[in-house]
Amino acid sequence: MAPAASLHFKDRTFSASEVELIADVVSRFSGLSRQELSNTVCELLAWQRPNGGLKTWECKELLVELERAGHLRLPPLRATGRPRGSRTRVPHTARGELQPPLRGTLRDVSPVALKLVQCDEDRLFWRELVGRYHYLGHSVPFGAHLRYLIEVARPRPQVVGCLQLSSPAWKMAPRDRWIGWSDAQRREHLQRVVNNSRFLLLPWVQVRYLASSVLAQAARELPTHWERAYGVRPLLLETLVEVDRHRGTCYRAANWIELGVTQGRGRMDREKKRTGACPKTVFVLPLVRQARRALRGEG
């Protein structure tokens, strides 16, 4: 690869270190599509429009330019049936309508299964449930991600919720202090952290201990699924819980560690203008012993 140098592209000048970061992201996450890579780069570098939208299409052009200059090698283009620039639609179907209440304890509905979303039918159903019933709605996650439908067997087989695991926040002060890594160590090992970016139990589901049981099951099953999909075995799970909306009870019950509260600026606020706008409690769950040492590259 050619040595990195600063580059002016469209409305922005990218420093040599930013060009190196872009090349590093493309190299480390070579299993992602160009769309996913562009979203990830825009998020990391806060390259966005005045309305907060990511400059994904501009970034795709930038990646091609960097490839031509010899700074990186992009994955092959993937065939897709979606028109260029089309928006993700949240479907409304009879299958996603409100269901009769499901009440009881974990024993009443067991066994519980996490079904990895892989086919188009499941993708649309997952999108519908999250889009209709999660307070954050549906959005395309940045970078790598896996999605699950949460299923129970009794009193009849049915889907009771959704789970999404995706790429972690680039910087998060409580997590970074807890790990104790340097900027260089974070850049080297961040891909071994996975963010629980969506967790939904459907509003008609009121089953005691179900939420914490699902989180524990995900911690057991995710590492193998993630490594199979992306070639990296995660060492740590993280999540953010809005202080004014939830207490994080199910995470505590599943032995996640509370680290503190963010400043509330959000992932896209690089100019530090939104301090305190939406503070969130940070929870983490080590997936191996000595996770902090391994994330610092010491183990």
N, C-alpha and C positions, 0 to 999 in steps of 0.2 A: 504494500500500500504506500501511496505517496505521503511524504511528511505533511502534517497539517499546517495550514496557514489561515489567516483571517480571510473572510469572504463576504463581500456585499451582495445580497440577493434580494431583489424586490425592494421592500421598505426597511430592511434590517441588515446590519453588519454583524456577522457571526465571528466571534473571536476564535483564535486557534484552539483554545481549550474547549470551546463549544463544538467545533468541528470534530475534535477528538471524541467528545462525549457522544455525538451523533453516530460516529463510526463504531464506537463501543457498543451502543444500543443495538445497532443493526447486526453486529457480529454476535452478540450474546443471545439475541432473540431472533435468530435466523428462521425459526419455525413460524413466525408471525407473518401475516400478509403485509403488503405495502401500506394498506389502509391502517392496520393496527400499529405498524411502526411509525407512521406519520402522526397518528393520535398521540402516541407515547412521546415522541420528540417534541411536539407542540406543548404537551403538558409539562414536560421537564423544563423547557426553555421559556414557558409562558408566552408563546407566540400565538396571539389571539386577536380577534377583531374588537372594535370598540364595544360591541354588545356582549363580549365575553366568549363568543364562539371561537373554536380552534381554527387556525388557518391550515386545515388538513390538506386541501388541494394544492396550496402553495408549497407545503412541505413535501408533498409527493414530487413536485417539480424540483425542489431543492435536492432531494435524495438522488434523483436521476442526474442532476448536475454534479453532485459529489462523486457519483459513480464514474461519470465521464472523466472527472479529474483524477481518478485513481485513488480516492480516499476510502472507498468502501465497495462492497459487492452486494447488490440487492438480491433478494429471492426472486425467482421467476414470477411473472404475472399470473394470477389465478383467473380462471374462467368464471364469470358470474352472469347471472340472468337479470340482475337489477340494473335499471337505467342509471347512468352516471349522474350523481348529484341527488338521487331520490332519497326521501326521508323515511326513517323507520316508522312503520305504522303499528299502533297497538290495536289488535283485533278485539272485537266483542262478539263472543259466541255463547250458545246455550250452555256449553260445557263449563264456561267460566262464570256463570251466574251464581248468586248466593245459594248455598245449600243448607239443609236442615242442620241445627246445632249438633256438634260432636263433642260430647262431654265424657269425663271419666279420668282415669289415671293411665299411666304408661302401660301398665299390664293389660288394661282393657283393649288397647289398640295394637299391641305388639303382635308380630315383629314389625319393626320400622326399617325401611330401606331408603337409601339414597340412590336415586336413579340418575346416572350421568346423562345429561342432555346431549344427544348426538344426531338425532334425525330431525327433519324439518317440522314434523308434527309436534314433537316435544318442544322445539325452539319457539314455535308460535304460541303454544300453550303457556310456556314459562313467561314469555313476553306479555301475554295477556294478563296472567295472574299478577305479576309484579306491576305492570302498568295500571291495573285497575285497583289494586289493594295495598300496595306499598306506598307510604307517605312520600317517598322520594320519586316514585314512578319508575319508568323504564328509561334507561339511557345506555348507549353503547359504551362499555368499559374501556379504559385505557390499557393497551398492551395485552399481555397474556391473561386468559381467564378460563375458568371452568364453571359450568352451571349444573345444578341438580334439582330434580323434583323430589320432594319428600313424600313418601308413600307409607301408608299403614295398611295392615292386613285385615283388621277387625273394626267394627262388626261386619264391614264389607271392604274390599280393596278400594282405596281412593287416595287421591293426592290431597295433602293437607298443607303444603307449603313449598317454598322455593329457597334456594341457597345459591349464592354466587361468590366465588373466590377469584381474585384478580391481582394485577400488579400492585405493589405497595406504593405508598407515598414516597416521593424522592427524599424529602426531609420532614422529620417530625420530632420536635425537641424532646418530649418525654421518652419516646422510644430510643432516640439516638443517645441520650444521656444514660439510659438503662443499659444499653449494649456497650457503651463506652468506646465506640469506634471513631477513628479519624475520618476525614472526608475521603481520603484515598481508600481506606478499608471499606467504607460504605459503598463507594463506587464499585469496588471489586466484588462485594458479597451481597449487595442489595437484592439480587435476583433470587436469593434463598429465603426471602421474606415474602409472604403471601397475605393479601388483605381480604378479610371477609367483608365485602362491599355491599352485599344485600343478604338479609335474612328475614324471611316472611313466613309466619304461620297465619293461615287464612282466618278472617275475622270470625267465622263460625266455629273455629276449632278452639276448644277450651279443655285441654288435656294436661293434667299436672305432670310436671317433670319432662314433658316432651321436648321443650326447647333445649334444655341443658343436655338431654340425651342425644339430640341431633348434633349439637356442637361437638360432643365427645366422639360420636361416630365419625363425623367429618374429619376430625383430627387424626383418626386412625386410618381412614381410607384415602384422604387427599394426597399424602406424599407419593404413593405409588401412581395414582392417576396423573398427578402433575409431572412427575418424572417421565412417565410414558408419553405425555403430550409435548413436553418442552425440554426434556433432557437434563433437567435440574431438579434435585431433590430438596424440597424446602426444609428449613430448620426452625422457622418461627412463623406463627400466625399473628396478625394484628387486626384490630377493628377500632372504629370510632363510634361512640354513642353520644348523641346530642344530649347535653346536660339538661335542657329544659323539657325534654320529651320522654326520656327513659333513664332508668337507674342502672341498667346493665345487670339485672339480677340473674338472668340465665347464664351470662358469661361468668359471673362469680361462682354460680353453682357448678359450672363445668371446669372450675379451677383455673380460669384465666386470671392473669395478674393485672391489677389496676395500677397504672403508672402515673396518672396525673391528667391535667386538662390542657388542651391546646389553647393557643391565643385566639382561635376563632376566625382566622383570616381565610381559611379555605385553601385548596390545592393551587388555585390560580393566582393568588394575591402575592406576587413577587415584590410589589412596591410598598407593602406593609400599610395599606390604607384601610383595612377592614378589621383591625384588632378588636376582639370582643364581639364581633358580629354574630358568630354562631359557635361558641366554645363547645368542644367535644371531649368526653372522657376517653382516654386511650387505654385499651386492654391488649395484652399479648399472651400467647400461649406457646412456650417452648415445645418443640416436637422431638427433641433429643436432649440428652444430658449435656451439660456444658454448652448450651446453644450460644450463649454470649461469647465464649471463647472461640467457638468455631466461626461465628460471624465476624470476629476480629482477625480471623486467619491464624489463630494461635493453637488450634487443636486439630 
